[in-house]
Amino acid sequence: MLKRTSISSINKKLRDNSNWNILDIGCGYTANKYANTVADVQDLSNFYKNKKFIRITNKRLPFRDNEFDFVITSHVIEHVEDFQFFIREIERISKQGYIELPTRLGDNIVFENLKDHIWWFKYDDELNSLIVSKKNKILEPFVSVSTAKTLESIFRESLIIEIYWKDKVDFRLDDDLELKSMVKINFITLIKKYFSKKIRRLLRKKKS
């Protein structure tokens, strides 16, 4: 079961269940404050001295079945080569969790996403399912990660997909999302054309 959520709603759930065993996987340097176990492919044990840190070295996650009450995967799945196996693994180690992903727009506009993002995502609100395809670049990126974080505070719903899942992460592969025939758009050129058109309309109005 999947449904849209927000990180504020998830944090409230975690705060209200302080006895839960909570894992943040692929946390980097920004693990959720309510997670008591954190895991990453990097060795961040010195950074997370107040949490239990586990380094991930294999495809199979180093945890027992149903070891956790809740698992957080924030901006992780788009990087994972075998995402289907990864999803089965998080379903194995917990019965519920939070997934955060970039929208297709959010993925396209950030410079740093060019190198290491493999998958593209769309959320089907009618079927409550995640639609997955190989990533496609439609826009030329024009912002850094730090700038994107600032934009997220205003346009979060346009840039981020936030999902609560329970028992199963419903998804389907859809190669049509790759849009292979589309021409890559330069965002700055698009903006220039937009304002150029606006200016021409204003000038025509003044002449008339």
Rosetta blueprint (number, residue, H / E / L):
1 M L
2 L E
3 K E
4 R E
5 T L
6 S L
7 I H
8 S H
9 S H
10 I H
11 N H
12 K H
13 K H
14 L H
15 R H
16 D H
17 N L
18 S L
19 N L
20 W L
21 N L
22 I E
23 L E
24 D E
25 I E
26 G L
27 C L
28 G L
29 Y L
30 T L
31 A L
32 N L
33 K L
34 Y L
35 A L
36 N L
37 T E
38 V E
39 A E
40 D E
41 V L
42 Q L
43 D L
44 L L
45 S L
46 N L
47 F L
48 Y L
49 K L
50 N L
51 K L
52 K E
53 F E
54 I E
55 R E
56 I L
57 T L
58 N L
59 K L
60 R L
61 L L
62 P L
63 F L
64 R L
65 D L
66 N L
67 E L
68 F E
69 D L
70 F E
71 V E
72 I E
73 T E
74 S E
75 H L
76 V L
77 I H
78 E H
79 H H
80 V L
81 E L
82 D L
83 F H
84 Q H
85 F H
86 F H
87 I H
88 R H
89 E H
90 I H
91 E H
92 R H
93 I H
94 S E
95 K L
96 Q E
97 G E
98 Y E
99 I E
100 E E
101 L E
102 P E
103 T L
104 R H
105 L H
106 G H
107 D H
108 N H
109 I H
110 V E
111 F L
112 E L
113 N H
114 L H
115 K H
116 D H
117 H L
118 I L
119 W E
120 W E
121 F E
122 K E
123 Y E
124 D E
125 D L
126 E L
127 L L
128 N L
129 S E
130 L E
131 I E
132 V E
133 S E
134 K E
135 K L
136 N L
137 K L
138 I L
139 L E
140 E E
141 P L
142 F L
143 V E
144 S L
145 V H
146 S H
147 T H
148 A H
149 K H
150 T H
151 L H
152 E H
153 S H
154 I H
155 F H
156 R H
157 E H
158 S H
159 L H
160 I E
161 I E
162 E E
163 I E
164 Y E
165 W E
166 K E
167 D L
168 K L
169 V L
170 D L
171 F E
172 R E
173 L E
174 D L
175 D H
176 D H
177 L H
178 E H
179 L L
180 K L
181 S L
182 M L
183 V L
184 K L
185 I E
186 N E
187 F H
188 I H
189 T H
190 L H
191 I H
192 K H
193 K H
194 Y H
195 F H
196 S H
197 K H
198 K H
199 I H
200 R H
201 R H
202 L H
203 L H
204 R H
205 K H
206 K H
207 K H
208 S L
